[in-house]
Amino acid sequence: MNTFGESQSILSMALSTGPVVAGVLIILVFSSVVSWAVIAHKWRVISRATRQSRVFVDAFFKSDDLPGAVAATRRIKDCPLAEILRAGYEEWQRVQIRIAGRRSAVPEEVSLQLGVTASVERTLRRTSAVEVNHLQRMLIFLASVASAAPFIGLFGTVWGIMDSFREIGVTGSANLAVVAPGISEALITTAFGLAAAIPAVVAYNYLNNGVRLLSAEMDTFSTELLDIVTHHAATTPRGGL
């Protein structure tokens, strides 16, 4: 019963605050609700991408060639590595078509190697950047809440304390019975600010670390894929894989 009574007391104090403090509380509650929605969504996205990347790596290295790897991993969705493979392979096919039959002053094998490697490398970098940006989307909101919510709550607290001092000036009394209700109401905004900021900063650090690990995997896989393309372009007369 004590816990229920304390909850009712906190709720009643929050509802009895002035318009400025009430506005601060609304902002903090809204930020907290949106933060939890972002946390849930990004956790699902990043967790699924991490699981699918493990599945992709197993399927890729069991394949004998790139066309087979592309076919074996086509069913894998929401995987950044799979998107990089498909983009790199499609670019290799486009380059092969463009340079087919083209005359050059240098040996054809060398021109094929240079053309394929440079074009595929650009595509892999561009695709990796797009995938990282997709994974990082909305994380900036969590970082903003984590850094701004405590200060927003502090603003509400300062404003509430100012109201309390005005009450002291009006009543001419500074005893605890006069000051305590106003100050306790003001401190609610600090508590709400911390309640919004703490989950946001913890989630941001955790999710951002997941993005960082996936980004490192993408860089490693892009390097390996580029090595495979370069090797085949150099050893295959027509640049076929």
C-alpha positions as CSV (number, residue, x, y, z in Angstrom):
1,M,0.0,0.0,0.0
2,N,2.9,2.4,0.7
3,T,4.2,2.0,-2.8
4,F,0.8,2.7,-4.3
5,G,0.4,5.8,-2.1
6,E,3.9,7.1,-3.1
7,S,3.0,6.6,-6.8
8,Q,-0.2,8.4,-6.3
9,S,1.6,11.2,-4.5
10,I,4.2,11.6,-7.3
11,L,1.4,11.6,-9.9
12,S,-0.6,14.2,-8.1
13,M,2.5,16.4,-7.8
14,A,3.2,16.1,-11.5
15,L,-0.4,17.0,-12.3
16,S,-0.4,20.0,-9.9
17,T,2.7,21.7,-11.4
18,G,2.6,25.0,-13.2
19,P,2.3,25.3,-17.0
20,V,6.0,25.6,-17.6
21,V,7.0,22.6,-15.5
22,A,4.0,20.7,-16.9
23,G,5.3,21.5,-20.4
24,V,8.7,20.2,-19.5
25,L,7.2,17.0,-18.1
26,I,5.2,16.5,-21.3
27,I,8.4,16.9,-23.4
28,L,10.3,14.4,-21.3
29,V,7.5,11.8,-21.3
30,F,7.2,12.1,-25.0
31,S,11.0,11.8,-25.5
32,S,11.1,8.8,-23.2
33,V,8.2,7.0,-25.1
34,V,9.8,7.7,-28.5
35,S,13.2,6.6,-27.2
36,W,11.8,3.2,-26.1
37,A,10.1,2.8,-29.5
38,V,13.4,3.6,-31.3
39,I,15.3,1.2,-28.9
40,A,13.0,-1.6,-29.6
41,H,13.0,-1.1,-33.4
42,K,16.8,-0.6,-33.7
43,W,17.5,-3.6,-31.4
44,R,15.4,-5.8,-33.8
45,V,17.1,-4.4,-36.9
46,I,20.7,-4.7,-35.6
47,S,20.1,-8.1,-33.9
48,R,18.6,-9.5,-37.1
49,A,21.5,-8.1,-39.2
50,T,24.0,-9.7,-36.9
51,R,22.3,-13.1,-37.0
52,Q,21.9,-13.0,-40.8
53,S,25.5,-12.0,-41.2
54,R,26.6,-15.2,-39.5
55,V,24.3,-17.2,-41.8
56,F,25.6,-15.4,-44.8
57,V,29.3,-16.0,-44.0
58,D,28.7,-19.7,-43.6
59,A,26.8,-19.9,-47.0
60,F,29.3,-17.7,-48.8
61,F,32.4,-19.7,-47.9
62,K,30.7,-23.0,-48.7
63,S,30.2,-21.8,-52.3
64,D,32.7,-22.6,-55.0
65,D,32.4,-19.4,-57.0
66,L,30.8,-15.9,-56.8
67,P,27.7,-16.8,-59.0
68,G,27.1,-19.8,-56.7
69,A,27.6,-17.6,-53.6
70,V,25.1,-15.0,-54.9
71,A,22.6,-17.7,-55.6
72,A,23.1,-19.4,-52.2
73,T,22.7,-16.1,-50.3
74,R,19.8,-14.6,-52.3
75,R,17.3,-15.8,-49.8
76,I,19.1,-14.1,-46.9
77,K,17.3,-10.8,-46.2
78,D,18.2,-7.8,-44.0
79,C,21.9,-8.7,-44.2
80,P,24.4,-5.9,-45.0
81,L,27.0,-8.4,-46.2
82,A,24.6,-9.9,-48.7
83,E,23.8,-6.5,-50.0
84,I,27.5,-5.8,-50.5
85,L,28.0,-9.1,-52.4
86,R,25.0,-8.5,-54.7
87,A,26.0,-4.9,-55.4
88,G,29.6,-5.9,-56.1
89,Y,28.6,-8.8,-58.3
90,E,26.2,-6.8,-60.3
91,E,28.8,-4.1,-60.8
92,W,31.3,-6.7,-62.0
93,Q,28.8,-7.9,-64.5
94,R,28.1,-4.3,-65.8
95,V,31.9,-3.7,-66.1
96,Q,32.4,-6.9,-67.9
97,I,29.7,-6.0,-70.5
98,R,31.2,-2.4,-70.9
99,I,34.7,-3.6,-71.6
100,A,33.8,-6.6,-73.7
101,G,35.5,-6.1,-77.1
102,R,37.1,-2.8,-76.1
103,R,40.5,-2.1,-77.7
104,S,43.4,-0.9,-75.5
105,A,47.0,-0.1,-75.8
106,V,47.8,-2.3,-72.9
107,P,47.3,-6.0,-72.7
108,E,43.6,-6.9,-72.3
109,E,44.1,-8.9,-69.1
110,V,45.7,-5.9,-67.4
111,S,43.0,-3.5,-68.5
112,L,40.3,-5.9,-67.4
113,Q,41.9,-6.3,-64.0
114,L,42.3,-2.5,-63.5
115,G,38.8,-1.7,-64.7
116,V,37.0,-4.4,-62.7
117,T,39.0,-3.8,-59.5
118,A,38.5,0.0,-59.5
119,S,34.8,-0.1,-60.4
120,V,33.9,-2.9,-58.0
121,E,35.9,-1.2,-55.2
122,R,33.9,2.0,-55.6
123,T,30.7,0.1,-55.5
124,L,31.7,-1.8,-52.4
125,R,32.6,1.3,-50.5
126,R,29.4,3.1,-51.6
127,T,27.2,0.1,-50.6
128,S,29.0,-0.3,-47.2
129,A,28.4,3.4,-46.5
130,V,24.7,3.1,-47.4
131,E,24.3,0.0,-45.1
132,V,26.1,1.7,-42.2
133,N,23.9,4.8,-42.6
134,H,20.8,2.6,-42.6
135,L,21.9,0.8,-39.4
136,Q,22.7,4.2,-37.7
137,R,19.4,5.8,-38.7
138,M,17.5,7.1,-35.6
139,L,20.4,6.5,-33.2
140,I,21.1,10.2,-33.3
141,F,17.7,10.6,-31.6
142,L,18.8,8.5,-28.7
143,A,22.1,10.4,-28.4
144,S,20.1,13.7,-28.4
145,V,17.8,12.5,-25.6
146,A,20.7,11.2,-23.6
147,S,22.4,14.5,-23.7
148,A,19.5,16.9,-23.6
149,A,16.9,15.3,-21.2
150,P,18.9,15.9,-18.0
151,F,19.2,19.6,-18.9
152,I,15.6,19.9,-19.9
153,G,14.7,18.4,-16.5
154,L,17.0,20.7,-14.7
155,F,15.4,23.7,-16.5
156,G,12.0,22.5,-15.1
157,T,13.5,22.1,-11.6
158,V,15.1,25.6,-11.7
159,W,11.8,27.1,-12.8
160,G,9.9,25.3,-10.1
161,I,12.3,26.5,-7.5
162,M,11.9,30.0,-8.7
163,D,8.1,29.6,-8.2
164,S,8.7,28.4,-4.7
165,F,10.8,31.4,-3.9
166,R,8.1,33.7,-5.3
167,E,5.6,31.9,-3.0
168,I,7.9,32.6,-0.1
169,G,7.9,36.3,-1.0
170,V,4.2,36.4,-1.3
171,T,3.4,34.6,1.9
172,G,6.4,36.1,3.8
173,S,7.1,32.7,5.4
174,A,10.1,30.4,4.7
175,N,9.1,27.5,6.9
176,L,9.4,23.9,5.5
177,A,5.6,23.5,5.1
178,V,5.6,26.4,2.6
179,V,8.8,25.6,0.7
180,A,8.8,21.7,0.6
181,P,5.7,21.2,-1.7
182,G,7.0,23.5,-4.4
183,I,10.5,22.2,-4.3
184,S,9.4,18.6,-4.4
185,E,7.2,19.3,-7.4
186,A,10.2,21.0,-9.1
187,L,12.5,18.1,-8.5
188,I,10.1,15.8,-10.3
189,T,11.4,17.2,-13.6
190,T,15.0,16.2,-12.8
191,A,13.8,12.7,-12.0
192,F,11.9,12.5,-15.3
193,G,14.9,13.8,-17.2
194,L,17.1,11.2,-15.7
195,A,14.5,8.5,-16.4
196,A,14.5,9.5,-20.1
197,A,18.3,9.9,-20.4
198,I,19.6,6.8,-18.7
199,P,17.9,4.2,-20.9
200,A,18.7,6.3,-24.0
201,V,22.5,6.5,-23.3
202,V,22.8,2.8,-22.3
203,A,20.9,1.8,-25.5
204,Y,22.8,4.2,-27.7
205,N,26.2,2.8,-26.5
206,Y,25.0,-0.8,-26.9
207,L,23.4,-0.3,-30.4
208,N,26.2,1.8,-31.7
209,N,28.7,-0.9,-30.7
210,G,26.6,-3.4,-32.7
211,V,26.7,-1.0,-35.7
212,R,30.5,-0.7,-35.2
213,L,31.0,-4.4,-35.2
214,L,28.8,-4.9,-38.3
215,S,30.8,-2.1,-40.0
216,A,34.0,-3.8,-39.3
217,E,32.6,-7.1,-40.8
218,M,31.5,-5.2,-43.9
219,D,35.0,-3.7,-44.3
220,T,36.6,-7.1,-43.9
221,F,34.2,-8.8,-46.3
222,S,34.6,-6.0,-48.9
223,T,38.4,-6.5,-48.8
224,E,38.0,-10.3,-49.2
225,L,35.5,-9.9,-52.0
226,L,37.7,-7.4,-53.8
227,D,40.7,-9.7,-53.6
228,I,38.6,-12.5,-55.1
229,V,37.5,-10.2,-58.0
230,T,41.0,-9.0,-58.6
231,H,42.4,-12.5,-58.6
232,H,39.8,-13.8,-61.1
233,A,40.2,-10.7,-63.3
234,A,43.9,-11.3,-63.4
235,T,43.8,-15.1,-64.1
236,T,40.8,-15.3,-66.4
237,P,41.4,-14.0,-69.9
238,R,37.9,-12.5,-70.3
239,G,37.5,-11.5,-66.7
240,G,35.0,-14.2,-66.0
241,L,34.4,-15.5,-62.5
